[in-house]
Amino acid sequence: MSEITLFVNYYVAAQQRSGNYVDSNVHSLFPVTNTEENRSMELQRLATKDFLETKHLPNEVIETCVEPLENKRTSKWPQLERAIKLCKERGAKLLIAELGTLTSNDAFTKILLDSRVEFHCCDQPFVNQNILEALHQHAQVQRKLHGKLIREGLKMTSAKSGNPNAAEVISKVNKPKIDTAIVFAFLLQPIIADYRRKGFSQRQMVKTLNDEGFTAPEGGKWVLSQLQKVLDRVRLNEIVTECKPLLTELTAQQLTTAEIAEQLNKHGVHSLKRTTWDETQVKKILLRLEQIRDIELINRFVLDLIPLLHEFRRQQLTTTAILQHFETAGLSIRQPTVEVA
């Protein structure tokens, strides 16, 4: 009698859905109701089923692990690590239903390579330990090349513009657009909060926003990628707003970003990612805090200026007289340069 080959199935699925995905022998941390998402899971199940049936040898699936995934840049793969642990404990093989583009994720590939467990990929059966290692090295080279191209591009931009600080120039040009995006996220925040209370998936949010007539940030219909960017901005705004007093206190103490990260972890402040606070995240929220302060300052200035402008209009003051008022108040307004042909 042939020896039974043991397998641990591994599926990847999107997170934060409404409803519950129920399947005996499946350990999932997420719920699903969306038809397209159910179809994705069904295809992965069929892929592993077809693979096992073609083996023509006794086999048994001892466990199925489902990875809840919000984005493929994540560095945390708990269900992959769990599946690998099961393989080692039971002498099983790992059966990955859909490898897709996961080889571009450094953490995913490193975990799989370091484990040294035998694995099979249903969608890419040619991928083995050696191929995966080659793909991993290729992805690393591509990332380095991408960074180099960006740096070279900035140098060329600097040369063409005659400005040695091209990045700073680009930042100033983009500031109004960035500020508008931040304000838009604040406006959408209560709507998103309502959708979350109702248990909407991201795709349901997109559909509802379009059905209810909300236009996307740059006009037109919403698509999933636009919503995901706005959700990131909403999340960042929420955290900065919630811990603004603490951030103000910590920055006043002139602490380093590492020290601020330590204090945020100590105070139990939820981080941007599913990890503890680090310097990169701290820099991001400090930048957003500064951006929000700039927006608040501009808004206060405009609100204070409106009644004054109404009074100037009532008095029918000339432009020159209005400028003199501003000069007296210490506000210097630049005159546009008129070119003479």
Salt bridges, closest charged atoms under 4 A:
ASP23 OD2 - ARG45 NH1 3.78
GLU36 OE1 - ARG203 NE 3.93
GLU37 OE2 - ARG17 NE 2.56
GLU37 OE2 - ARG203 NH1 3.33
GLU42 OE1 - ARG45 NH2 2.21
GLU53 OE2 - LYS49 NZ 2.82
GLU63 OE2 - HIS27 NE2 3.05
GLU63 OE1 - ARG82 NH2 3.85
GLU70 OE2 - ARG274 NH2 3.52
ASP106 OD1 - HIS136 NE2 3.61
ASP106 OD1 - ARG143 NH2 3.39
ASP114 OD2 - LYS110 NZ 3.00
GLU118 OE2 - LYS93 NZ 3.48
GLU118 OE2 - HIS120 NE2 3.65
GLU152 OE2 - LYS155 NZ 3.74
GLU168 OE2 - LYS172 NZ 3.60
ASP179 OD2 - LYS175 NZ 3.30
ASP194 OD1 - ARG197 NH2 3.62
ASP194 OD2 - LYS198 NZ 3.16
ASP211 OD2 - LYS207 NZ 2.77
GLU218 OE2 - LYS177 NZ 3.71
GLU238 OE2 - ARG196 NH1 3.69
ASP294 OD2 - LYS175 NZ 3.41
GLU296 OE1 - LYS244 NZ 3.27
GLU311 OE2 - ARG314 NH2 2.55
